[in-house]
């Protein structure tokens, strides 16, 4: 079942249950899917990788907003963003722990033959593709820097 089908199914349930948080979050996901399908060159189809990227983008934007709201002491808005993050993350694959990420990056470094910080680009290229959806880009970058530095 595609992400769009899952979202549509859950939207019906959320409407029946009058769950505003779930409904708001699902509508945001659906809007992004529709936008991606209508992009030039998409051909009306979103791949599984594209779906994961959409979800990651939604989570990242909400985390950024959450951080801003927390610094401005806007607990009401921060809670709203936090609730939406929780719903959107349910659709993402299980995220790697820091230890799992470090092991994966060590394996990639060995495979690429990286020896120092000058090889970060090579490692990041491979790591970003292999770990897409399993870890945030920022976490991957930080781990690569720490292991190569």
C-alpha positions in Angstrom: 0.0 0.0 0.0 1.4 3.4 -1.0 1.8 6.3 1.4 -1.0 8.1 -0.3 -3.4 5.2 0.2 -2.4 4.9 3.9 -2.9 8.6 4.4 -6.4 8.5 2.7 -7.5 5.5 4.8 -6.3 7.1 8.0 -7.9 10.4 7.1 -11.3 8.8 6.9 -10.8 7.2 10.4 -9.5 10.6 11.8 -12.6 12.4 10.4 -14.9 9.8 12.0 -13.1 10.1 15.3 -12.9 13.9 15.1 -9.1 13.7 15.8 -8.0 17.2 14.8 -4.2 16.6 15.3 -4.2 13.4 13.2 -6.4 15.0 10.5 -4.2 18.1 10.3 -1.1 16.1 10.0 -2.5 13.7 7.4 -3.7 16.7 5.3 -0.2 18.2 5.3 1.2 14.9 4.1 -1.4 14.5 1.4 -0.8 18.1 0.2 2.9 17.5 -0.1 2.3 14.2 -2.0 -0.1 16.0 -4.4 2.5 18.8 -4.9 5.2 16.2 -5.7 3.0 14.4 -8.1 2.3 17.6 -10.1 5.9 18.6 -10.2 7.3 18.8 -13.8 8.8 15.5 -14.7 7.1 13.5 -12.0 4.5 12.1 -14.4 1.9 12.0 -11.6 3.8 9.3 -9.7 5.8 9.5 -6.4 8.4 6.8 -5.8 8.9 5.2 -2.4 12.2 7.2 -2.0 10.3 10.3 -2.9 7.7 9.5 -0.2 10.4 9.2 2.4 12.0 12.5 1.3 8.6 14.2 1.6 8.1 12.9 5.1 11.6 13.8 6.2 11.1 17.3 4.8 7.8 17.7 6.8 9.4 16.5 10.0 12.4 18.7 9.5 10.3 21.8 8.9 8.2 21.1 12.0 11.3 20.5 14.2 12.6 23.9 13.0 9.3 25.5 13.9 9.2 23.7 17.2 12.6 25.0 18.1 11.6 28.6 17.3 8.4 28.3 19.3 10.2 26.9 22.3 12.7 29.8 22.3 9.8 32.3 22.1 8.0 30.6 24.9 5.0 29.7 22.8 4.0 26.4 24.4 0.7 26.2 22.6 2.3 26.4 19.1 5.2 24.2 20.2 2.8 21.5 21.3 0.9 21.6 18.0 4.2 21.1 16.1 5.3 18.3 18.5 2.0 16.5 17.9 2.3 16.7 14.1 5.9 15.4 14.3 4.7 12.4 16.2 2.1 11.6 13.6 4.4 12.1 10.6 7.2 10.0 12.1 4.8 7.0 12.2 5.1 6.8 8.4 8.9 6.9 8.4 11.1 3.8 8.6 12.6 3.1 12.0 15.4 5.6 12.6 18.9 4.3 13.4 20.4 4.7 16.9 23.6 6.6 17.3 25.5 3.3 17.7 24.0 1.7 14.6 24.7 4.9 12.6 28.3 4.9 13.7 28.8 1.2 12.8 27.2 1.8 9.4 29.4 4.8 8.7 32.5 2.9 9.8 31.6 0.2 7.3 31.1 2.8 4.5 34.5 4.5 5.4 36.2 1.1 5.1 34.5 0.3 1.8 35.3 3.7 0.3 38.9 3.7 1.6 38.6 7.1 3.3 41.6 8.1 5.4 40.9 11.6 6.6 38.7 14.8 6.4 39.6 15.3 2.7 37.5 12.2 1.9 34.4 13.4 3.6 32.6 14.1 0.2 33.2 10.5 -1.0 31.9 9.1 2.3 28.9 11.4 2.5 27.8 10.6 -1.1 27.7 6.8 -0.3 26.3 7.3 3.2 23.5 9.6 2.1 22.3 7.1 -0.4 22.6 4.0 1.8 21.2 5.5 4.9 18.4 7.6 3.3 15.3 7.4 5.5 17.1 5.6 8.3 19.0 8.6 9.6 18.9 12.4 9.3 21.5 14.0 7.0 22.7 16.2 9.8 23.3 13.1 12.0 25.1 11.3 9.2 27.3 14.4 8.6 28.2 14.8 12.2 29.1 11.1 12.5 31.3 11.2 9.4 33.1 14.3 10.6 33.8 12.7 14.0 35.1 9.5 12.5 37.3 11.1 9.8 38.5 14.0 11.9 
